[in-house]
Amino acid sequence: MSLPRPSLPALLAAAALCFAPLAAAAAPSLALLQTLEASLNSGNSRTLSGLLSEGPGLDPSDLVERYDSLRKRFPDARWQVSPGKALQDGRSTVQIKVSGSRSEGPYLYRLEAEQLLALGEGGGRLNGQEVIRETSVLRSGSMELPISLLIPDAVLTGQRYDVDVVFDEPLNGALVAGGIAPITGPQISASQNPELELAALAGGGLFKIVQAPLEPGSQTWAVLLVHPDGIISTTKRVRVVADKAALTP
């Protein structure tokens, strides 16, 4: 079964930045972050483009294209940009949140996505980026079904780990189903939906043991939960590192 439209991988590709590592660079100023937030919320991609320059993990034209795609799907999308905690290597971080909603036929979709990024600045523009943490949730239906994503932010190469998504409230006899599948980088870029085989869920959630790749990089998981009161699609990116010290960035 495919994810409901609009596809979550498409939204992830639109809302997300790239996954390339970012070397030490000048941290963006508070003024630049405030300007970035205003530009994202203005709906004017030319204004956003003026804040970007080519650099590690940052392709301005691609980012602007994905931004326009997200605005088209969610015209009321709103961004919040704020400074985050410094990383162990001294780099500063930026937290970006985006939320939006739209109606499509009988369905109401609500998007919430969050990223923790390391950004670089040069000449008053953003010139590099690295994603430290990333989660996206897309809901349908009028009910706000609360869930918990019990998925680690980072794991070691080759490690087996749990991917659990649970409903926070009792099901009270409701029949629910769910499925999980990995999303590749090309699938995200091409806005392709992974095929998800749904199965009846017991114990109030989806519980799965997976294995990390043998090489450092990242894994992104797509989860689909079907409940009588609505459908929840979520993605979570997991960093895959070779050194235990890198588990906590």
N, C-alpha and C positions, 0 to 999 in steps of 0.2 A: 504493500500500500504506500502511495506517495503522500508526502506532507500536504496539508490543505493549502490552497492558494490564499494570499500571496506567499510564495515559498520562503521558508526561513533561511535556507542558504542564500537566496537572492538578497534578503534583508541583511544577513550577516555580511555579505560581500559589499553591500552598499554602505552599511554603518561602520564596517570595520576598516582598520588600517592594515598594512602588510605585516608579515611575520619576520622580516629580516632583522638580524641583530644590529644594534646601533652602538658604535664605538663611543668613547667619551666625547662629549660635545657640549657647547654652551647651552645651559638650560634656558628655556623660553621665559621671558619676563612676564610679570603679572599683567602688564598692560597688553602684551601680545595675546595672552590667554583670554583676556576680556574681549579683545577685538575678534579673536577666533570665535568665541561664543556668539557675539553679536552677528558675525558673518554667517554662521551656521543657521541662526534663527531668522535671518533676513530673507532667506529663500533665493538670494542672488548668488549664483555660483561664480559669477565673474569677480565678485568681491572676495569670495573664498579663494579663488585661484590666485589673486594678488598677494595672498599670505603664504603661498607655497613655492618652494623651489626644489629642483631635482636633488635627491640625496639618498643615502642608504635607506632602503625600505620605503621610499617615498616617490611615487610617480604622480605629479600634480594632475595631469590630464586624466589618468585612470581614476584618481580619487574624486575629482569633480564629476566625472561621468557616473560614478556610483552614488554620489551625493544627489545628483539630479534624479536618478532612478528611485532613490528612497523618498525624496520629496514628492515624486509623482504618485507613489503608492500611498504615502501618508502625508498629505498636504499640511496637516496640523502638527507635524513632528516638531518637538522642542528639544534643544540640547542644553545641557548644563556642563560647563567646563570649570574645573577647580584643581588647585594644586594638591598632590598626594604626598605620601611619605617618601623620604629619600630611600634609595636602594642601598644595599650593603657596600656597593662599589662607589657610593657617593653621588650617583646620578639622581637628579630629582625626577619625580613622576607627575603625571597629569591624569586626573580621573575625568572621563567623559561618559555622560549618561544621555540616552536619547529615549524618548517615549512618543507614542503617537497612536492614532486609531483611525479606522476607516470602515465604511459599510460596503459590502459586496454582496448583492442579492439579499438573501435573508440572513447573512452572516455579519456579525460585528467583530472585527479584528482589533486587538490591542497589542501593541509592541512595547517591550521594555528591553533595553540593551545597555550594557555597562562594560567599559574598558578601563584598564589601568595601563598607561603608556609611558614610555621614556621618549621624550621629544628633544630634538636639537634645534637650535636657532642660529642663524647667520644672516647678517645684513637686514635684520628686522623681519625675517621670514622663517617659517619652519622648514628645515632642510634635512630632517632625518627622523626616523621613528622605529620603535620596537614595541610590540605588544607583550605586556607582562601578564595580564589576566584579561579574560574576555568571556562574557556570558550573554546570551540573547534568549528572550522568551516571547512567544507569540501565542495569544489566547483567542479563542472564539467563544461566543455565547455571552450572555449577560451576567453570569455568575463569576465572581473572582475566586476561583478555586485555588487555595494556597498550597504550594508545593515546596519541598526542600530538595536542592540539588546537592547530593552528597558525593561529589566528584572532586578529586584533588586538583589543585592548580598546577602541580608539577610532580613528575615521577622520574625514576631512574630508567635508563635504557634497559629494555628487556624485562622490566618489572611487571608482575601481575598485580592488578589493583581493581578496586571495586568501583563500578559506575552504578550508583543507586539514585533513584528519583522517587520520592514518596509523597503521598498526599498527607498534609498536616492535620486534616480533620477526619474523623471516622467516616467510612463509606456508607454505613447504615444500610447494608444490603445492596447497594448499587453495583451493577455489573460494569466493570471497567476492563479496558484492554490497553496494551502498550507494546512498543517495539523500540529498538535502538540499532543504529548503524553508524559507521564512521563516514565522515565527509572528507574527501580529498581536496587539496588546494585547487586543482583544475575544476572540480565540481562547484566549488564556491565561486570561482571566477566566472564560470559559465552559467551560474544560477540554476544548476541542475539539482533535482531532488533525489536523494538516495531512496532506494526501494526498502521499505520497512515492513517486515512481516509482523503482524499484530497477533498477540496471544492474550488470553484471559489472565488477569493479574490476581495473585493471591497475596495477602499480607499488606494490602494498602499501598503498593508501589511496584516499581520495576527494580530488580536487583540482578546485576550481572558482573561477572569477573572477566576482565579483558587483559590483554598483554600489550605493553609498550613496544615500539619498534626498537631494533638493536642499535640504531643510529640516532644521535641527538636531533632534535627538531620539535615537532608538535603533532598532536592528534586532536582532531575536532570531532565530537560526537553529536549526533542528532537523535533526539528522543521524542517520541510521539505518545501522548497519553489521551485516551478516548474515554470520556465520562458522560453519563446521561445529561449533565448540565453544561457540557462544553468540551472542547478539544484544546489541548495544550501542546505546543511544539517548542522545544527548547534545544539550544546548542551550547556546548561548553568546550572551550579550547584548553587542552592540557599540554603544558611544556614538557618536553622529554629531554633530560639532561644526563650527562655522563658522570658528573661529580656531585656527591652528596651536599657539598657546600653550596651548590647552585640551586638546591631545592627551595631555599628561601632567598629570593633575589635581593 
